[in-house]
Amino acid sequence: MWWTRKRSKSHEAADAEAAAEAAAEAQAEAESLSSISKHRNAFILMGIGGAALASFGIAAIAGIFGPVFFALVLTICVHPLRVWLEKSGVPRGLATGSVITAVTLLLLGFGYLVLIAAGQFAELLPQFKDQIAAFGQDVAAWLTSIGINADSIQDVAKGFDPATLLGFLGGLLGGLTGWVTLLVILFTMLLLMAMDAGFVPTVLRELYPVRPLVAVSLVSYGNNVRRYMVVTTVLGIAQGIINWIALLILGVPGAFIWGLLAFVCSFIPNIGYFIAIIPPIIFGGLVGGWPTVIAVIVVYGVINAVIQSVIQPRVVGKAVSLSQTITFFSVLFWAVVIGPIGAILAIPLTLLVRLLLVDTNPAMSWIRPMLGELDETRAIMAQFDAEAKAARKERKAAAKAGGVPAPAPDAAAGGAA
């Protein structure tokens, strides 16, 4: 009959549509599988091997790489001074000289403070030689009392001589050849980079039409590194001065030394606080006992919490979009690769690696949340939390009313269909 033929045609059309959808899904799945290289695992191993080779190569030239990259960071930080001078009508050569002079004065001032601190430390250590040795033996006795191997601890305690620290410091300052070489590399690179920096804005304008993503990423890297380093420097100075004054009030010996140490350690994320607090705790305990130790811990804890946990994240903002885990690992990694300066420059170095591998590669945008860009992730989590909170309120309201909770909108729509 005609209605039977009409019904069979409608079923055939539905079956054809379902088959077409299934074929489209199968084709999409096949395309997604074909987009994955058959040699994916080999490429991953090659990438890991290349990263290991690059790390060993950088470690082999750490004596050159560290000062050169430090000069690059300093050049990036003072670049706005050049831009402001040129906009004010100052000739390009004079602007370059002004930038070099400013950086040189900053480095000389910091070097002068380090020499003062080293001299004070050399005078301070012999005064507390016997007390430090006794303190080491007391710690060894306490460790023995809680069950740690007594023989090795006692050997270390008996062999510990604070004078060795003074000898190490003298050897460090006496290695003038290494320091002169480092300073020559640093100041030479500063001079050359400051001269080349005058061409950077024009080079970026030429690069933008051809490689817009690369140009934008380079500008963003410079802005982020500058913002992080300048803010960290200013807050580190404030933190060092406050710690210095607090230690003077508490009567801790070598307050200036530990204030300068707090400033330097402010550039080392996560670990720097613990490095900076150990010496004042030891010397505070030697002169004031446990009350001074507790006071030092409280003062350092409050100052660190306010400056590095409250003020710095608000000022730095999104300049450093790295997770806490990656930040901590980067400090350890770069310290191993290029030495102590690697711990201080860990954030700029990691941002450089990110620039080369992620920011300039559109295909790697999917990995950004894993690295620390969590704005969208936080928004999704907030939405989930709001939905879960609304669901809990609904269940509580239903339980109080003694009724059955209302079905979800999707379930109600499905029932109506």
C-alpha positions in Angstrom: 0.0 0.0 0.0 1.1 3.7 -0.4 1.5 4.2 3.3 3.7 1.2 3.6 5.9 2.4 0.8 6.1 5.8 2.4 7.1 4.3 5.8 9.7 2.1 4.2 11.2 5.1 2.4 11.4 7.0 5.6 13.2 4.1 7.3 15.6 3.9 4.4 16.4 7.6 4.6 17.0 7.3 8.4 19.3 4.3 7.9 21.2 6.1 5.1 21.7 9.1 7.4 22.9 6.9 10.2 25.3 5.1 7.9 26.6 8.4 6.6 27.2 9.6 10.2 29.0 6.4 11.0 31.1 6.7 7.9 32.0 10.3 8.8 33.0 9.3 12.3 35.1 6.4 11.0 36.8 8.7 8.5 37.6 11.3 11.2 39.0 8.6 13.5 41.1 7.2 10.6 42.4 10.7 9.8 43.3 11.3 13.5 45.2 8.0 13.6 46.9 8.8 10.3 48.0 12.2 11.7 50.0 10.4 14.4 53.4 9.5 13.0 54.3 5.8 13.0 57.7 6.9 14.3 56.3 8.9 17.3 58.2 7.0 19.9 61.4 7.4 18.0 60.8 11.1 17.7 60.2 11.3 21.5 63.5 9.5 22.2 65.3 11.7 19.7 63.9 14.8 21.5 65.0 13.5 24.9 68.4 12.6 23.5 68.7 16.1 21.9 67.8 17.7 25.2 70.4 15.7 27.1 73.0 16.5 24.5 72.2 20.2 24.7 72.4 20.2 28.5 75.8 18.5 28.5 77.0 21.0 25.8 75.8 24.0 27.9 77.4 22.5 31.0 80.7 22.2 29.1 80.7 25.9 28.3 79.1 27.1 31.5 82.0 29.5 32.2 81.0 31.3 29.0 77.3 30.7 28.8 76.5 32.0 32.3 78.1 35.5 31.9 76.8 35.9 28.3 73.2 35.1 29.3 73.5 37.3 32.4 74.7 40.1 30.1 71.6 39.5 27.9 69.3 39.7 30.9 70.9 43.0 32.0 70.6 44.4 28.5 66.9 43.5 28.4 66.3 45.1 31.8 67.9 48.5 30.9 66.5 48.6 27.3 63.6 51.0 28.3 66.2 53.5 29.4 67.6 53.5 25.9 64.2 53.9 24.4 63.3 56.8 26.7 66.6 58.6 25.9 66.2 58.2 22.2 62.6 59.4 22.3 63.9 62.5 24.3 66.2 63.3 21.3 69.4 61.9 22.7 71.7 60.6 20.0 71.9 56.8 19.6 75.6 56.6 20.5 75.1 58.7 23.7 72.1 56.6 24.7 74.2 53.4 24.3 76.9 54.9 26.4 74.4 55.9 29.1 73.0 52.4 29.2 76.4 50.8 29.6 77.3 53.4 32.3 74.2 52.6 34.2 74.7 48.8 34.2 78.4 49.2 35.1 77.6 51.4 38.1 75.0 48.9 39.3 77.5 46.0 39.0 80.3 48.0 40.7 78.0 49.0 43.5 76.9 45.4 44.1 80.5 44.2 43.9 81.5 46.8 46.5 78.8 45.5 48.9 79.9 42.0 48.3 83.5 42.9 49.2 82.3 44.6 52.4 80.2 41.6 53.4 83.2 39.3 52.7 85.4 41.4 54.9 82.9 41.4 57.7 82.5 37.6 57.4 86.2 37.1 57.6 86.3 39.1 60.8 83.2 37.5 62.2 84.0 33.8 61.8 87.1 33.6 64.0 85.1 35.2 66.9 82.6 32.3 66.9 85.0 29.5 66.0 84.8 27.6 69.3 81.0 28.2 69.6 80.3 26.9 66.1 82.4 23.8 66.7 80.5 23.2 70.0 77.3 23.8 68.2 78.2 21.2 65.6 79.0 18.6 68.4 75.7 19.4 70.1 73.8 18.7 66.8 75.8 15.5 66.4 74.9 14.4 69.9 71.2 15.2 69.3 71.2 13.2 66.0 72.8 10.3 67.8 70.2 10.4 70.5 67.4 9.9 67.9 69.1 6.8 66.5 71.2 8.1 63.6 74.6 6.4 63.1 76.8 7.7 65.8 80.3 6.9 64.4 80.0 8.8 61.1 78.4 11.8 62.8 81.1 12.0 65.5 83.8 11.8 62.8 82.2 14.7 61.0 81.7 16.7 64.1 85.3 16.2 65.3 86.7 17.0 61.8 84.7 20.1 61.4 86.7 23.3 61.7 85.1 26.7 61.1 88.5 27.9 59.9 88.1 25.9 56.7 85.2 28.2 55.8 87.5 31.1 56.1 90.1 29.4 54.0 87.5 28.6 51.4 86.4 32.2 51.3 90.0 33.4 50.9 90.6 31.0 48.1 87.4 32.1 46.4 88.4 35.7 46.6 92.0 34.9 45.7 91.1 33.3 42.4 91.5 36.6 40.6 92.2 35.0 37.3 88.8 33.4 37.1 87.0 36.5 38.3 88.9 38.7 35.9 88.0 36.4 33.0 84.4 36.4 34.0 84.2 40.2 34.3 85.9 40.6 31.0 83.4 38.4 29.3 80.5 40.1 31.1 81.5 43.7 30.3 82.5 42.9 26.8 79.1 41.3 26.1 77.4 44.1 27.8 79.2 46.6 25.5 78.4 44.7 22.3 74.8 43.9 23.2 74.1 47.5 24.2 75.4 48.5 20.8 73.4 45.9 18.9 70.2 46.7 21.0 69.8 49.9 19.0 68.9 47.8 15.9 66.4 45.5 17.7 63.2 47.5 17.3 63.8 47.9 13.5 64.8 44.2 13.1 61.5 43.2 14.9 59.5 45.4 12.6 61.1 43.8 9.6 60.5 40.3 11.0 56.8 40.9 11.9 55.4 40.6 8.3 57.3 37.4 7.7 57.1 35.7 11.1 54.5 37.5 13.2 54.4 34.9 15.9 58.2 34.9 16.4 58.3 38.7 16.6 55.5 38.9 19.1 57.0 36.1 21.2 60.4 37.8 21.3 58.8 41.1 22.4 56.7 39.2 25.0 59.8 37.4 26.3 61.7 40.6 26.7 58.8 42.3 28.5 58.3 39.3 30.8 61.9 38.9 31.7 62.3 42.6 32.4 59.2 42.7 34.6 60.2 39.7 36.6 63.9 40.8 37.1 63.1 44.4 37.9 60.3 43.5 40.3 62.4 40.8 42.0 65.3 43.2 42.3 63.2 46.0 43.9 61.4 43.6 46.3 64.7 41.8 47.0 66.3 45.1 48.1 63.4 45.9 50.3 63.5 42.4 51.8 67.3 42.6 52.4 67.0 46.0 54.1 64.1 44.9 56.3 65.9 41.7 57.3 69.1 43.7 58.0 67.3 46.1 60.3 65.4 43.3 62.1 68.6 41.4 62.7 70.3 44.5 64.0 67.4 44.9 66.5 67.6 41.3 67.5 71.4 41.6 68.0 72.3 38.9 65.5 76.0 39.1 64.5 76.7 39.9 60.8 73.3 41.4 60.1 74.5 43.2 57.0 75.9 40.0 55.5 72.7 38.1 56.0 70.6 41.0 54.6 72.8 41.0 51.5 72.4 37.2 51.3 68.6 37.6 51.6 68.7 40.0 48.6 70.7 37.5 46.5 68.6 34.6 47.5 65.4 36.4 46.5 66.2 35.6 42.9 66.1 31.9 43.7 62.5 30.7 43.8 61.3 28.3 46.5 64.8 27.5 47.8 66.3 30.9 48.3 64.3 31.6 51.5 65.7 28.5 53.2 69.3 29.2 52.1 69.0 32.8 53.4 67.5 31.9 56.8 70.1 29.3 57.9 73.1 31.5 58.8 71.1 34.1 60.9 69.5 31.2 62.7 72.9 29.7 63.6 74.5 33.0 64.7 71.3 34.1 66.5 71.3 30.8 68.4 74.9 31.3 69.4 74.4 34.7 70.9 70.7 34.6 72.1 69.7 31.0 72.3 66.3 29.7 71.4 64.4 33.0 71.8 66.5 34.6 69.2 66.2 31.6 66.9 62.4 31.7 67.1 62.4 35.5 66.6 64.5 35.1 63.4 62.3 32.4 62.1 59.1 34.5 62.7 60.6 37.7 61.2 61.9 36.0 58.1 58.7 34.0 57.7 56.5 37.1 57.9 58.7 39.2 55.6 59.0 36.4 53.1 55.2 35.7 53.2 54.3 39.3 52.6 56.8 40.1 49.9 57.2 36.9 47.9 53.7 35.4 48.5 51.5 38.5 48.4 53.2 41.5 46.8 55.4 39.8 44.2 52.7 37.6 42.5 50.4 40.7 42.2 53.1 42.9 40.7 54.6 40.3 38.4 51.2 39.0 37.3 51.4 36.7 34.2 55.0 37.5 33.3 56.0 34.1 34.6 53.4 31.6 33.6 55.2 28.6 35.1 53.8 26.1 37.5 55.4 25.7 41.0 56.7 22.2 40.1 58.4 23.4 36.9 59.8 26.5 38.7 61.4 24.3 41.5 62.8 21.8 39.0 64.2 24.6 36.8 66.2 26.0 39.8 67.7 22.6 40.4 68.3 21.8 36.8 70.1 25.1 35.8 72.1 25.1 39.1 73.5 21.7 38.0 74.1 22.7 34.4 75.8 26.1 34.8 76.4 26.4 38.5 75.1 28.8 41.2 74.3 31.6 38.6 71.9 29.1 37.0 69.8 29.1 40.1 69.6 32.9 40.0 68.8 33.0 36.3 66.5 29.9 36.3 63.3 31.7 35.5 64.7 33.7 32.5 66.5 30.5 31.2 63.3 28.4 31.5 61.3 31.2 29.7 63.9 31.1 26.9 63.4 27.4 26.5 59.6 27.9 26.5 60.1 30.7 23.8 62.0 28.3 21.5 59.8 25.3 21.9 56.3 26.5 22.7 55.6 30.2 22.2 57.0 30.3 18.6 55.2 27.0 17.7 51.4 27.2 17.2 51.2 23.4 17.2 52.4 23.3 20.9 49.6 25.6 22.3 47.9 22.5 23.8 50.8 22.2 26.4 50.4 25.7 27.8 48.1 24.7 30.7 50.5 22.0 31.7 53.3 24.6 31.9 51.4 27.0 34.1 48.9 29.0 32.0 45.9 28.2 34.1 43.4 31.0 33.4 41.0 28.9 31.4 41.6 25.9 33.8 40.7 28.1 36.8 37.6 29.3 35.1 36.5 25.7 34.3 37.2 24.7 37.9 35.2 27.6 39.2 32.3 26.6 37.0 32.5 23.0 38.2 32.7 24.1 41.9 29.6 26.4 41.4 27.7 23.5 39.8 28.7 21.1 42.6 27.7 23.8 45.2 24.3 24.3 43.6 23.8 20.5 43.5 24.6 20.2 47.2 22.2 23.0 48.1 19.5 21.3 46.0 20.0 18.0 47.8 20.0 19.7 51.2 16.8 21.5 50.3 15.1 18.3 49.1 16.2 16.5 52.3 14.8 19.2 54.5 11.5 19.2 52.6 11.4 15.4 52.8 10.7 15.1 49.1 12.5 13.8 46.0 15.0 16.1 44.4 13.9 17.6 41.1 15.4 15.9 38.0 18.1 17.6 36.0 17.0 19.7 33.1 18.6 17.2 30.6 16.8 14.3 32.2 13.4 16.1 32.1 13.9 17.0 28.5 14.7 13.4 27.6 11.6 12.1 29.4 9.4 14.6 27.6 10.9 13.5 24.3 
